[in-house]
Amino acid sequence: MDTFSEPEEFREFFKTAYGPTITVYRNIADDPERTAALDAALADLAGGALRDGAIEAEYLLLTARRSG
């Protein structure tokens, strides 16, 4: 598990290591306002979810079985 000491560290990790986030940043690279807005949004997301360096998040795990 990755841990982050600051929300900005979380943001930088996702900017460089998480494919969908990397793609979004590439697609808005020529728009400084959108890039700054995404930077702020990711830091805000982490700021509200960081607990002892880890992100607290809920998720749904779905397991399916094909019948027949």
C-alpha positions as CSV (number, residue, x, y, z in Angstrom):
1,M,0.0,0.0,0.0
2,D,1.2,3.4,-0.9
3,T,1.1,6.1,1.8
4,F,1.2,9.8,1.4
5,S,2.3,12.5,3.9
6,E,0.5,15.3,2.1
7,P,-2.5,15.6,-0.4
8,E,-0.1,17.0,-3.0
9,E,2.0,13.8,-2.7
10,F,-1.1,11.8,-3.5
11,R,-1.8,14.0,-6.5
12,E,1.8,13.6,-7.8
13,F,1.6,9.9,-7.4
14,F,-1.5,9.6,-9.5
15,K,-0.2,12.1,-12.1
16,T,2.8,9.8,-12.8
17,A,1.6,6.3,-12.0
18,Y,-2.2,5.9,-12.6
19,G,-3.0,5.4,-16.3
20,P,-6.4,7.1,-16.5
21,T,-5.0,10.2,-14.6
22,I,-1.9,10.3,-16.8
23,T,-4.2,10.3,-19.9
24,V,-6.4,13.1,-18.6
25,Y,-3.3,15.3,-17.8
26,R,-2.0,14.6,-21.3
27,N,-5.3,15.6,-22.8
28,I,-5.4,18.9,-21.0
29,A,-1.7,19.7,-21.0
30,D,-2.2,22.7,-23.3
31,D,-4.8,24.3,-21.0
32,P,-3.2,25.7,-17.8
33,E,-6.5,26.6,-16.2
34,R,-7.9,23.0,-16.5
35,T,-4.6,21.5,-15.4
36,A,-4.6,23.8,-12.3
37,A,-8.2,22.9,-11.6
38,L,-7.5,19.2,-11.8
39,D,-4.4,19.6,-9.6
40,A,-6.6,21.4,-7.0
41,A,-9.4,18.8,-7.2
42,L,-7.0,15.8,-6.7
43,A,-5.4,17.5,-3.7
44,D,-8.8,18.3,-2.3
45,L,-9.9,14.7,-2.8
46,A,-6.9,13.4,-0.9
47,G,-7.1,16.1,1.8
48,G,-10.6,14.8,2.7
49,A,-9.7,11.1,2.6
50,L,-6.1,10.8,4.0
51,R,-5.9,9.1,7.3
52,D,-2.5,8.3,8.7
53,G,-1.0,8.5,5.2
54,A,-3.5,6.2,3.6
55,I,-6.6,7.0,1.6
56,E,-9.8,5.9,3.2
57,A,-12.2,4.8,0.4
58,E,-15.2,2.6,0.0
59,Y,-15.6,0.3,-2.9
60,L,-17.9,-2.4,-4.1
61,L,-16.5,-5.8,-4.9
62,L,-18.8,-7.8,-7.1
63,T,-18.3,-11.5,-7.8
64,A,-20.4,-13.1,-10.5
65,R,-20.7,-16.7,-11.7
66,R,-22.1,-17.8,-15.0
67,S,-24.8,-20.3,-14.7
68,G,-25.4,-23.1,-17.2
